[in-house]
Amino acid sequence: MIDYDHLNAQVLAAHDSGDNATLVRIYQKLGNDELANGHELEGAYFLTQAYVYALEGGLPVAKEIHKTLVALGREE
């Protein structure tokens, strides 16, 4: 089970410190977990957030996330 209070605290701390890598890691994990549970809409939402922060941070994982979004029909 996910401890949402702890996760929320991590997200807020990452935002405060400008830690895009942590934001990407958290949102990508949430997105992949949602997809694994058959929740495409929620998974695509979290992966979109991960993608935005990966692009903003110039992180190479953006390419991997983009491929997933394309496969989901969310990005061309």
Secondary structure as UniProt FT lines:
FT   HELIX           4..17
FT   HELIX           20..36
FT   TURN            37..38
FT   HELIX           40..57
FT   HELIX           61..71
FT   TURN            72..73
//
